[in-house]
């Protein structure tokens, strides 16, 4: 059958550590993948912490890895290598890892769960990761922030006033739904990778817009979102990871702090 895993892929991926290919020095979009791997206790390597890591990232994005007979060349990191499989795009990697790491419900019990969870992760990445990035680079990602400061102020003020509450309110609605189940999680009463994505997005926005997020948290309208955030942070493996040197500090990545953009 066409849906069966090719024997070569199945054999090559078995008991092989995952290999995350991402830039060193910033959490970035690779952080969502790290959180999934850390929560699952999976064995993995990470170019952010290996000698020559930047060179490996560049080799993949510049098409210098001669494996395009099997894998299409990736456009940009994060990239995951597992056995002879090489895939990119954060939500695509998480979709691949979900079943393997136990971060989606069992497919036999809930065959459509992965699509529901993927939709939640995509929404969080759209509104709480991509849009915050565009707050400090509203004109062009190729320009310095200093070249678009006035536009960034306008974009950030609108984001804090309109877009940020909209997405937090959406996830509050998800958490209030029957599909959320028992406990603090988004779906089915159990932690999934969508919860980890939302945690990382909320954490990044708290760093980028601390005044706005503090005000929204005090307001109480998104209490379940912040409860989920705390619940993820207290997961034993996540807590240990967050306190370790593997958790990189925010700098000039997706989430940046500029005092002039810190609207309340």
ROSE-878508 format. One record per residue (C-alpha): x, y, z. Coordinates in nm, 4 decimals. Each point is the difference from the previous one (the first is absolute). Layout:
% ROSE-878508
+----------+----------+----------+
|       c1 |       c2 |       c3 |
+----------+----------+----------+
|        X |        Y |        Z |
...
+----------+----------+----------+
This chain:
% ROSE-878508
+----------+----------+----------+
|       c1 |       c2 |       c3 |
+----------+----------+----------+
|   0.0000 |   0.0000 |   0.0000 |
|   0.1178 |   0.3536 |  -0.0750 |
|  -0.0547 |   0.1096 |   0.3605 |
|   0.2430 |  -0.2553 |   0.1427 |
|   0.3380 |   0.1236 |   0.1261 |
|   0.2761 |  -0.1105 |  -0.2408 |
|   0.2166 |  -0.2718 |   0.1598 |
|   0.3155 |   0.2075 |  -0.0436 |
|  -0.1501 |   0.3000 |   0.1824 |
|  -0.1392 |  -0.2207 |   0.2742 |
|   0.3329 |  -0.1690 |   0.0582 |
|   0.2131 |   0.3114 |  -0.0193 |
|  -0.2093 |   0.1979 |   0.2494 |
|  -0.0292 |  -0.2716 |   0.2621 |
|   0.1965 |   0.0803 |   0.3163 |
|   0.1773 |   0.2875 |  -0.1767 |
|   0.0259 |   0.3292 |   0.1938 |
|  -0.1823 |   0.2985 |  -0.1413 |
|   0.2243 |   0.2706 |  -0.1408 |
|  -0.1246 |   0.3601 |   0.0178 |
|   0.1616 |   0.2416 |  -0.2419 |
|  -0.0437 |   0.3602 |   0.1117 |
|   0.1957 |   0.3199 |   0.0556 |
|   0.1933 |   0.0345 |   0.3258 |
|  -0.0484 |   0.2993 |   0.2268 |
|  -0.3790 |   0.0429 |  -0.0247 |
|  -0.2914 |  -0.2218 |   0.1058 |
|  -0.1878 |   0.0844 |  -0.3205 |
|  -0.2422 |  -0.2367 |  -0.1687 |
|   0.2198 |  -0.2920 |   0.0905 |
|  -0.1040 |   0.0425 |   0.3629 |
|  -0.3394 |  -0.1557 |  -0.0657 |
|   0.1746 |  -0.3144 |  -0.1206 |
|   0.2379 |  -0.0004 |   0.2978 |
|  -0.2874 |   0.0217 |   0.2475 |
|  -0.1670 |  -0.3026 |  -0.1586 |
|   0.3221 |  -0.2005 |   0.0090 |
|   0.0736 |   0.1057 |   0.3573 |
|  -0.3510 |  -0.0760 |   0.1279 |
|   0.0202 |  -0.3482 |  -0.1549 |
|   0.3485 |  -0.0652 |   0.1330 |
|   0.1097 |  -0.0793 |  -0.3547 |
|   0.3627 |  -0.0425 |  -0.0973 |
|   0.1042 |   0.2784 |  -0.2355 |
|   0.2870 |   0.2109 |  -0.1203 |
|  -0.0191 |   0.3693 |  -0.0777 |
|   0.2210 |   0.2103 |  -0.2265 |
|  -0.0541 |   0.2933 |   0.2381 |
|   0.2408 |  -0.1759 |   0.2359 |
|   0.2417 |  -0.1806 |  -0.2308 |
|   0.3251 |   0.1132 |  -0.1559 |
|  -0.0608 |   0.1012 |  -0.3576 |
|  -0.3741 |   0.0290 |   0.0595 |
|  -0.0330 |   0.3155 |  -0.2079 |
|   0.1853 |  -0.1652 |  -0.2856 |
|  -0.2444 |  -0.2895 |   0.0049 |
|  -0.2996 |   0.2332 |  -0.0057 |
|   0.1475 |   0.1914 |  -0.2919 |
|   0.0835 |  -0.3189 |  -0.1861 |
|  -0.3640 |  -0.1051 |   0.0088 |
|  -0.1534 |   0.3347 |  -0.0936 |
|   0.2562 |   0.0589 |  -0.2752 |
|  -0.0604 |  -0.3405 |  -0.1546 |
|   0.3431 |  -0.1430 |   0.0764 |
|  -0.1327 |  -0.3242 |   0.1495 |
|  -0.0226 |  -0.2429 |  -0.2949 |
|  -0.3096 |  -0.1973 |   0.0983 |
|  -0.2652 |   0.1641 |  -0.2179 |
|  -0.0715 |  -0.3303 |  -0.1696 |
|  -0.1825 |  -0.0954 |   0.3196 |
|  -0.0808 |   0.3269 |   0.1780 |
|  -0.0989 |   0.3311 |  -0.1603 |
|   0.2483 |   0.2713 |   0.1013 |
|  -0.1278 |   0.1953 |   0.3019 |
|  -0.0501 |   0.3751 |  -0.0335 |
|   0.0899 |   0.0965 |   0.3562 |
|   0.0398 |  -0.1414 |   0.3495 |
|  -0.1263 |  -0.1496 |   0.2189 |
|   0.0864 |  -0.3250 |  -0.1719 |
|  -0.0352 |  -0.3445 |   0.1523 |
|   0.2091 |  -0.2964 |  -0.1076 |
|  -0.1164 |  -0.3426 |   0.1126 |
|   0.1657 |  -0.2923 |  -0.1646 |
|  -0.0071 |   0.0739 |  -0.3712 |
|  -0.2945 |   0.2379 |   0.0332 |
|   0.0613 |   0.3753 |  -0.0152 |
|  -0.2989 |   0.2327 |   0.0469 |
|  -0.0479 |   0.3669 |   0.0797 |
|  -0.2670 |   0.2467 |   0.1184 |
|  -0.0794 |   0.0087 |   0.3717 |
|  -0.3613 |  -0.1254 |  -0.0133 |
|   0.0953 |  -0.2707 |  -0.2504 |
|   0.2775 |  -0.1244 |   0.2286 |
|  -0.2373 |  -0.0008 |   0.2965 |
|  -0.2590 |  -0.1892 |  -0.2030 |
|   0.2668 |  -0.2635 |  -0.0703 |
|   0.1116 |  -0.0172 |   0.3633 |
|  -0.3459 |   0.0041 |   0.1577 |
|  -0.0817 |  -0.3702 |  -0.0258 |
|   0.3599 |  -0.1100 |   0.0466 |
|   0.0419 |   0.1949 |   0.3237 |
|  -0.3460 |  -0.0645 |   0.1429 |
|  -0.1022 |   0.3636 |  -0.0342 |
|  -0.3295 |  -0.0689 |  -0.1760 |
|  -0.2733 |  -0.2454 |   0.1010 |
|   0.0247 |  -0.3566 |  -0.1233 |
|  -0.1062 |  -0.0110 |  -0.3650 |
|  -0.2058 |  -0.3153 |   0.0558 |
|  -0.2051 |   0.1755 |   0.2658 |
|  -0.0218 |   0.3442 |  -0.1618 |
|   0.1087 |  -0.0197 |  -0.3663 |
|  -0.0722 |   0.3661 |  -0.0771 |
|   0.1697 |   0.1461 |   0.3084 |
|   0.3264 |   0.0843 |  -0.1745 |
|  -0.1779 |   0.2349 |  -0.2402 |
|  -0.1828 |   0.1787 |   0.2804 |
|   0.3216 |   0.0387 |   0.1970 |
|   0.1877 |   0.1170 |  -0.3077 |
|  -0.2634 |   0.2684 |  -0.0587 |
|   0.0475 |   0.1266 |   0.3553 |
|   0.3777 |   0.0081 |  -0.0415 |
|  -0.0280 |   0.1816 |  -0.3334 |
|  -0.2296 |   0.2616 |   0.1503 |
|   0.2396 |   0.0653 |   0.2880 |
|   0.2930 |   0.0291 |  -0.2395 |
|  -0.1942 |   0.2371 |  -0.2255 |
|  -0.1256 |   0.2422 |   0.2631 |
|   0.2526 |  -0.0289 |   0.2815 |
|   0.3233 |  -0.0605 |  -0.1906 |
|  -0.0182 |   0.1231 |  -0.3597 |
|  -0.1936 |   0.3165 |   0.0835 |
|   0.2305 |   0.0986 |   0.2902 |
|   0.2970 |  -0.0398 |  -0.2335 |
|  -0.1651 |   0.2391 |  -0.2444 |
|  -0.0442 |   0.2542 |   0.2790 |
|   0.3709 |   0.0798 |  -0.0010 |
|   0.0441 |  -0.0656 |  -0.3735 |
|  -0.3239 |   0.1286 |  -0.1557 |
|   0.1494 |   0.1215 |  -0.3282 |
|   0.2631 |  -0.2586 |  -0.0916 |
|   0.1908 |  -0.2703 |   0.1837 |
|   0.3082 |   0.0990 |  -0.1988 |
|   0.0068 |   0.3477 |   0.1548 |
|   0.1369 |   0.0820 |   0.3428 |
|  -0.2507 |   0.0794 |   0.2721 |
|   0.1486 |   0.3507 |   0.0161 |
|  -0.1086 |   0.0523 |  -0.3619 |
|  -0.3674 |  -0.0559 |   0.0836 |
|  -0.0435 |   0.1182 |   0.3585 |
|  -0.2967 |   0.2291 |  -0.0603 |
|  -0.1857 |  -0.2686 |  -0.1927 |
|   0.0889 |  -0.2502 |   0.2733 |
|  -0.1559 |   0.2261 |   0.2635 |
|  -0.3255 |   0.0216 |  -0.1926 |
|  -0.0054 |  -0.3741 |  -0.0662 |
|   0.0808 |  -0.0899 |   0.3611 |
|  -0.2607 |   0.2342 |   0.1455 |
|  -0.2674 |  -0.1514 |  -0.2225 |
|   0.1165 |  -0.3535 |   0.0800 |
|  -0.0114 |   0.0580 |   0.3745 |
|  -0.3394 |   0.1717 |  -0.0182 |
|  -0.1779 |  -0.2279 |  -0.2475 |
|   0.1802 |  -0.3120 |  -0.1179 |
|   0.1532 |  -0.1266 |   0.3234 |
|  -0.3298 |   0.0028 |   0.1963 |
|  -0.1734 |  -0.1634 |  -0.2964 |
|   0.2307 |  -0.3006 |  -0.0030 |
|   0.0087 |  -0.0357 |   0.3775 |
|  -0.3795 |   0.0143 |   0.0015 |
|  -0.0138 |  -0.2688 |  -0.2663 |
|   0.2132 |  -0.2382 |   0.2043 |
|  -0.2032 |   0.0819 |   0.3105 |
|  -0.3068 |  -0.1089 |  -0.1968 |
|   0.1755 |  -0.3224 |  -0.1019 |
|   0.0875 |  -0.0717 |   0.3626 |
|  -0.3605 |   0.0604 |   0.1034 |
|  -0.1325 |  -0.2405 |  -0.2634 |
|  -0.1093 |  -0.3574 |   0.0726 |
|   0.2660 |  -0.1251 |  -0.2425 |
|   0.2668 |   0.1336 |   0.2351 |
|  -0.0933 |  -0.2659 |   0.2551 |
|   0.1131 |  -0.0036 |   0.3613 |
|   0.3052 |   0.1860 |   0.1209 |
|   0.1805 |   0.2999 |  -0.1460 |
|   0.0618 |  -0.1377 |  -0.3505 |
|  -0.1282 |   0.1047 |  -0.3410 |
|  -0.1329 |  -0.3348 |  -0.1175 |
|  -0.1158 |  -0.3292 |   0.1417 |
|   0.0993 |   0.0557 |   0.3611 |
|   0.3672 |  -0.0781 |  -0.0649 |
|   0.3091 |   0.1943 |  -0.0946 |
|   0.0730 |   0.0144 |  -0.3725 |
|   0.2587 |   0.1807 |  -0.2073 |
|  -0.2528 |   0.2793 |  -0.0559 |
|   0.0246 |   0.0813 |   0.3717 |
|   0.3780 |   0.0204 |  -0.0308 |
|  -0.0305 |   0.2312 |  -0.3002 |
|  -0.2422 |   0.2269 |   0.1829 |
|   0.2284 |   0.0049 |   0.3041 |
|   0.2981 |   0.1107 |  -0.2077 |
|  -0.2040 |   0.2638 |  -0.1821 |
|  -0.1372 |   0.1441 |   0.3250 |
|   0.3484 |  -0.0053 |   0.1525 |
|   0.1422 |   0.1886 |  -0.2970 |
|  -0.2763 |   0.2599 |  -0.0022 |
|   0.0461 |   0.0497 |   0.3764 |
|   0.3644 |   0.0813 |  -0.0713 |
|  -0.0813 |   0.2296 |  -0.2921 |
|  -0.3016 |   0.1822 |   0.1446 |
|   0.0269 |  -0.0395 |   0.3799 |
|  -0.2248 |   0.2970 |   0.0837 |
|  -0.2818 |  -0.1129 |  -0.2266 |
|   0.0195 |  -0.3634 |   0.1101 |
|   0.0060 |   0.0968 |   0.3686 |
|  -0.3075 |   0.2163 |  -0.0513 |
|  -0.1812 |  -0.2756 |  -0.1886 |
|   0.0864 |  -0.2536 |   0.2683 |
|  -0.1265 |   0.2317 |   0.2756 |
|  -0.3202 |   0.0544 |  -0.1948 |
|  -0.1006 |  -0.3626 |   0.0505 |
|  -0.1668 |  -0.0487 |  -0.3372 |
|   0.2652 |  -0.2488 |  -0.1107 |
|   0.0536 |  -0.1832 |   0.3270 |
|  -0.0032 |  -0.3465 |  -0.1542 |
|   0.2697 |   0.0961 |  -0.2522 |
|   0.2311 |   0.1122 |   0.2791 |
|  -0.0866 |  -0.3100 |   0.2026 |
|   0.1066 |  -0.2141 |  -0.2944 |
|   0.3208 |   0.2000 |  -0.0237 |
|   0.0795 |  -0.0704 |   0.3652 |
|  -0.0987 |  -0.3654 |  -0.0297 |
|   0.2448 |  -0.0534 |  -0.2868 |
|   0.2756 |   0.1853 |   0.1853 |
|  -0.0465 |  -0.2345 |   0.2977 |
|   0.0266 |  -0.3216 |  -0.2017 |
|   0.3056 |  -0.1731 |   0.1521 |
|   0.1971 |  -0.0404 |  -0.3215 |
|  -0.0974 |   0.3424 |  -0.1311 |
|   0.0876 |   0.1626 |   0.3324 |
|   0.3424 |  -0.1657 |  -0.0025 |
|   0.0536 |   0.1090 |  -0.3597 |
|  -0.0982 |   0.3606 |   0.0681 |
|   0.2539 |   0.0134 |   0.2822 |
|   0.2765 |  -0.1536 |  -0.2109 |
|   0.2575 |   0.1529 |  -0.2329 |
|  -0.1864 |  -0.1567 |  -0.2938 |
|  -0.2727 |   0.2618 |   0.0357 |
|   0.1408 |   0.2912 |  -0.1996 |
|  -0.0797 |   0.3576 |   0.0915 |
|  -0.2100 |   0.2243 |  -0.2216 |
|   0.2078 |   0.2411 |  -0.2040 |
|  -0.0370 |   0.1170 |  -0.3605 |
|  -0.2371 |  -0.2707 |  -0.1103 |
|  -0.3771 |  -0.0156 |  -0.0320 |
|  -0.0616 |   0.1480 |   0.3436 |
|   0.1948 |   0.3190 |   0.0697 |
|  -0.0385 |   0.2581 |   0.2719 |
|   0.0055 |   0.3645 |  -0.0992 |
|  -0.1113 |   0.2380 |   0.2724 |
|  -0.1653 |   0.2305 |  -0.2509 |
|  -0.2246 |  -0.2862 |  -0.1183 |
|  -0.1006 |  -0.1110 |   0.3502 |
|  -0.3522 |   0.1413 |  -0.0122 |
|  -0.2321 |  -0.0648 |   0.2913 |
+----------+----------+----------+
